[in-house]
Amino acid sequence: MVKTAGMFVELGQGLHPAPPQSIRDHIAPAPLPDADRVVAYLEGGHPLIDMMDLENDALDPQRQVLNGSSILTDGEWLWRQDFAYYVRRHNVAVPDRMLAAIRERHYIVPDASVERLTELAAVAEELAFGPAGGVPAE
């Protein structure tokens, strides 16, 4: 089973994990005590889909995020590249199970096999582009 984090309806990927969630419902009242280390972990994930895009910050439209819709993994979780930005800038909460795993790994993204990354890339493609890669059914 693949777990996802940081994929909110405001961020516009092709398919949203069920049930769809709003980023606004996941803002923590304060930053994580180890936010810098958690953000470094999120930024250090294995890239599955690398997008060249520039998107408005969903919580502060005066700011923009570069390559936000790229998808990363640690071999267990999938998240958008901009998830690290939102955790750092807006205190968006990291799911408890993911946060526990990050801390148990001492903030080091584990190695993942080519086979596992290939499997996760297929899931990431569906999340990024929707079923059939975003191609409408005839």
C-alpha positions as CSV (number, residue, x, y, z in Angstrom):
1,M,0.0,0.0,0.0
2,V,1.2,3.5,-0.9
3,K,0.7,6.3,1.5
4,T,0.4,9.9,0.4
5,A,1.0,13.3,2.1
6,G,0.9,16.9,1.0
7,M,-1.6,16.3,-1.8
8,F,-4.4,18.7,-1.3
9,V,-7.3,19.8,-3.5
10,E,-5.9,23.3,-3.9
11,L,-2.7,22.1,-5.4
12,G,-4.3,20.8,-8.6
13,Q,-2.7,17.4,-9.4
14,G,-4.7,15.1,-11.7
15,L,-6.1,12.8,-9.0
16,H,-6.6,13.4,-5.3
17,P,-6.2,10.7,-2.7
18,A,-9.5,9.8,-1.2
19,P,-11.1,11.5,0.6
20,P,-9.9,14.9,-0.9
21,Q,-8.5,17.2,1.7
22,S,-8.0,20.9,1.9
23,I,-4.6,22.3,2.9
24,R,-6.3,24.8,5.1
25,D,-7.5,22.0,7.4
26,H,-3.9,20.8,7.9
27,I,-2.2,24.0,9.3
28,A,-0.6,23.4,12.7
29,P,-0.7,26.1,15.3
30,A,3.1,26.1,15.6
31,P,6.1,24.8,13.6
32,L,7.5,21.4,14.4
33,P,10.4,21.5,16.9
34,D,12.5,19.6,14.3
35,A,11.0,21.3,11.2
36,D,14.3,22.0,9.6
37,R,15.3,18.3,9.7
38,V,11.8,17.2,8.6
39,V,11.9,19.6,5.6
40,A,15.4,18.4,4.7
41,Y,14.0,14.8,4.6
42,L,11.1,15.9,2.4
43,E,13.4,17.7,0.1
44,G,15.7,14.7,-0.1
45,G,13.2,12.2,-1.3
46,H,13.7,10.1,-4.4
47,P,12.2,12.0,-7.4
48,L,9.5,10.0,-9.3
49,I,8.1,12.7,-11.5
50,D,10.0,15.9,-12.1
51,M,7.8,18.8,-13.3
52,M,9.0,22.2,-14.4
53,D,6.3,24.5,-13.2
54,L,5.6,27.6,-11.2
55,E,2.5,27.7,-9.1
56,N,0.9,30.3,-6.8
57,D,1.2,29.5,-3.1
58,A,-2.2,28.1,-2.2
59,L,-2.1,30.0,1.1
60,D,-0.3,33.2,0.0
61,P,-1.0,34.1,-3.6
62,Q,1.6,36.8,-3.5
63,R,4.3,34.0,-3.4
64,Q,5.1,31.3,-6.0
65,V,6.5,27.8,-5.7
66,L,8.9,26.4,-8.3
67,N,8.5,22.7,-9.4
68,G,5.9,22.2,-6.7
69,S,4.0,19.4,-8.5
70,S,7.0,17.1,-8.8
71,I,6.5,13.9,-6.8
72,L,9.0,12.5,-4.4
73,T,9.1,9.3,-2.3
74,D,11.0,7.6,0.5
75,G,9.9,4.2,-0.8
76,E,6.8,4.2,1.5
77,W,5.3,7.6,1.2
78,L,4.6,9.8,-1.8
79,W,4.4,13.6,-1.6
80,R,4.6,16.6,-3.8
81,Q,7.8,18.5,-3.8
82,D,6.1,21.7,-2.5
83,F,5.0,19.8,0.6
84,A,8.4,20.7,2.2
85,Y,7.7,24.4,1.3
86,Y,4.3,24.3,3.0
87,V,5.6,22.6,6.1
88,R,8.4,25.2,6.4
89,R,6.5,28.4,5.4
90,H,2.9,27.7,6.6
91,N,3.3,25.0,9.3
92,V,1.3,22.5,7.3
93,A,1.1,19.3,9.4
94,V,3.0,16.2,8.4
95,P,0.8,13.1,9.0
96,D,1.6,11.5,12.4
97,R,2.6,8.1,10.9
98,M,4.9,9.8,8.3
99,L,6.4,12.0,10.9
100,A,7.1,9.0,13.2
101,A,8.8,7.2,10.3
102,I,10.9,10.2,9.4
103,R,12.1,10.5,13.0
104,E,12.7,6.7,13.3
105,R,14.9,6.9,10.3
106,H,16.9,9.7,11.9
107,Y,15.8,12.1,9.1
108,I,17.6,10.1,6.4
109,V,15.7,9.0,3.4
110,P,16.3,5.3,3.0
111,D,17.6,3.7,-0.3
112,A,15.0,2.2,-2.5
113,S,15.4,-0.4,-5.2
114,V,14.8,0.5,-8.9
115,E,11.9,-2.0,-8.9
116,R,10.2,-0.2,-6.0
117,L,10.8,3.2,-7.5
118,T,9.4,2.0,-10.8
119,E,6.3,0.7,-9.0
120,L,5.8,4.0,-7.2
121,A,6.4,6.0,-10.3
122,A,3.3,4.4,-11.8
123,V,1.3,5.4,-8.8
124,A,2.8,8.9,-8.9
125,E,1.9,9.2,-12.6
126,E,-1.7,8.5,-11.9
127,L,-1.8,11.1,-9.1
128,A,-0.1,13.7,-11.2
129,F,-1.9,13.2,-14.4
130,G,-5.1,11.2,-13.6
131,P,-6.1,7.9,-15.0
132,A,-4.7,7.1,-18.4
133,G,-2.1,9.8,-18.0
134,G,-4.7,12.5,-18.4
135,V,-5.7,11.4,-21.9
136,P,-9.5,11.5,-22.3
137,A,-11.2,8.2,-22.9
138,E,-12.6,7.9,-26.4
